[in-house]
């Protein structure tokens, strides 16, 4: 990763609300292991001010229909539903209703601006990225790049489900 001392790890794949359980347990384990080595862990999205990326909790989303042939249609429909609720997502994606994320989602350093919604294929500077392989295959998943590293995973999952299932 780009920010000094920044590390990244993955959780999943998980179904629905299990993601929250897995993320909270992984944060606990990481904190306990770090404690043994006198290392300080921060989940702040931009703990060190500077001209570099912050830390997000990029969230991969798919439904059964999205993972089947022709699923790209369902991916785009879900993203378009999420686009109409951008402000609601931003408010749920960090515990300070967007204040923490505003330091990270600047439109620079492979982030979208917190003030506007965007999506695209293989676009790491978009709010939502569709992986190139998914576009090629015509099915798969998409990645919401807006959740902050200190997000409440249950709030993120809830907001996504409310947006795409309404």
TORVO-818526 format. One record per residue (C-alpha): residue in one letter; y, z, x. Coordinates in steps of 0.5 Angstrom, whole numbers, always signed. Example, Ala and Ser with C-alpha at 12.3 -4.5 7.8 and 13.67 -1.06 7.14 Angstrom:
TORVO-818526
<a,<-9,+16,+25>> <s,<-2,+14,+27>> 
***
This chain:
TORVO-818526
<x,<+0,+0,+0>> <x,<+7,-1,+2>> <x,<+11,+6,+1>> <x,<+10,+11,+7>> <x,<+3,+15,+6>> <x,<+2,+11,+0>> <x,<-6,+11,-2>> <x,<-9,+7,-8>> <x,<-15,+9,-12>> <x,<-19,+6,-18>> <x,<-22,+9,-24>> <x,<-27,+6,-29>> <x,<-29,+2,-32>> <x,<-28,+6,-38>> <x,<-28,+6,-45>> <x,<-22,+8,-49>> <x,<-20,+15,-49>> <x,<-26,+16,-43>> <x,<-21,+13,-38>> <x,<-16,+19,-39>> <x,<-22,+24,-38>> <x,<-24,+20,-32>> <x,<-17,+20,-29>> <x,<-15,+27,-30>> <x,<-22,+29,-27>> <x,<-20,+24,-21>> <x,<-13,+27,-20>> <x,<-16,+34,-20>> <x,<-22,+32,-15>> <x,<-16,+29,-10>> <x,<-12,+35,-10>> <x,<-18,+40,-9>> <x,<-20,+35,-3>> <x,<-13,+34,+0>> <x,<-12,+42,+0>> <x,<-18,+43,+4>> <x,<-14,+38,+9>> <x,<-7,+41,+8>> <x,<-5,+35,+5>> <x,<+0,+34,+0>> <x,<-1,+30,-6>> <x,<+4,+27,-10>> <x,<+3,+23,-17>> <x,<+11,+22,-17>> <x,<+12,+14,-18>> <x,<+17,+14,-13>> <x,<+17,+21,-8>> <x,<+20,+18,-3>> <x,<+27,+14,-4>> <x,<+27,+7,+0>> <x,<+27,+0,+0>> <x,<+19,-1,-2>> <x,<+14,-1,-8>> <x,<+13,+6,-12>> <x,<+7,+8,-15>> <x,<+4,+6,-22>> <x,<-2,+7,-26>> <x,<-4,+0,-27>> <x,<-8,-1,-33>> <x,<-13,-6,-35>> <x,<-15,-8,-42>> <x,<-20,-12,-46>> <x,<-23,-12,-52>> <x,<-30,-15,-54>> <x,<-27,-21,-56>> <x,<-23,-22,-50>> <x,<-29,-22,-46>> <x,<-32,-27,-49>> <x,<-31,-35,-49>> <x,<-25,-37,-52>> <x,<-22,-29,-51>> <x,<-16,-32,-48>> <x,<-13,-33,-55>> <x,<-14,-26,-56>> <x,<-11,-23,-49>> <x,<-5,-27,-51>> <x,<-4,-25,-58>> <x,<-5,-17,-56>> <x,<+0,-18,-50>> <x,<+5,-21,-55>> <x,<+4,-15,-60>> <x,<+6,-11,-54>> <x,<+12,-15,-52>> <x,<+15,-13,-59>> <x,<+14,-5,-57>> <x,<+17,-5,-50>> <x,<+21,+0,-51>> <x,<+16,+5,-54>> <x,<+11,+3,-48>> <x,<+16,+5,-43>> <x,<+18,+12,-47>> <x,<+10,+13,-47>> <x,<+9,+11,-40>> <x,<+12,+17,-36>> <x,<+13,+24,-38>> <x,<+20,+23,-38>> <x,<+20,+18,-43>> <x,<+22,+13,-37>> <x,<+27,+16,-33>> <x,<+21,+17,-27>> <x,<+19,+10,-28>> <x,<+26,+7,-28>> <x,<+26,+9,-20>> <x,<+20,+4,-20>> <x,<+21,-1,-25>> <x,<+27,-5,-21>> <x,<+25,-12,-22>> <x,<+24,-12,-14>> <x,<+18,-10,-10>> <x,<+12,-13,-15>> <x,<+15,-10,-21>> <x,<+18,-12,-27>> <x,<+25,-9,-29>> <x,<+24,-3,-34>> <x,<+29,-7,-38>> <x,<+26,-13,-40>> <x,<+18,-15,-42>> <x,<+15,-21,-38>> <x,<+8,-23,-37>> <x,<+4,-28,-33>> <x,<-2,-31,-30>> <x,<-3,-28,-23>> <x,<+5,-25,-23>> <x,<+5,-19,-20>> <x,<+12,-18,-22>> <x,<+11,-18,-29>> <x,<+10,-13,-34>> <x,<+3,-15,-36>> <x,<-1,-19,-31>> <x,<-7,-24,-33>> <x,<-11,-25,-27>> <x,<-12,-32,-25>> <x,<-20,-32,-25>> <x,<-19,-30,-33>> <x,<-14,-36,-34>> <x,<-19,-40,-30>> <x,<-25,-37,-34>> <x,<-21,-37,-41>> <x,<-23,-30,-42>> <x,<-23,-23,-39>> <x,<-18,-18,-39>> <x,<-10,-16,-37>> <x,<-7,-11,-33>> <x,<-1,-7,-36>> <x,<+3,-6,-29>> <x,<+8,-1,-33>> <x,<+5,+6,-33>> <x,<+7,+10,-28>> <x,<+3,+14,-23>> <x,<+4,+21,-26>> <x,<+3,+18,-33>> <x,<-1,+22,-39>> <x,<-7,+17,-39>> <x,<-8,+19,-46>> <x,<-1,+17,-48>> <x,<-2,+10,-45>> <x,<-9,+9,-48>> <x,<-6,+11,-55>> <x,<+0,+7,-54>> <x,<-4,+1,-52>> <x,<-9,+1,-58>> <x,<-3,+3,-63>> <x,<+1,-4,-61>> <x,<-5,-9,-61>> <x,<-9,-6,-67>> <x,<-3,-6,-72>> 
***
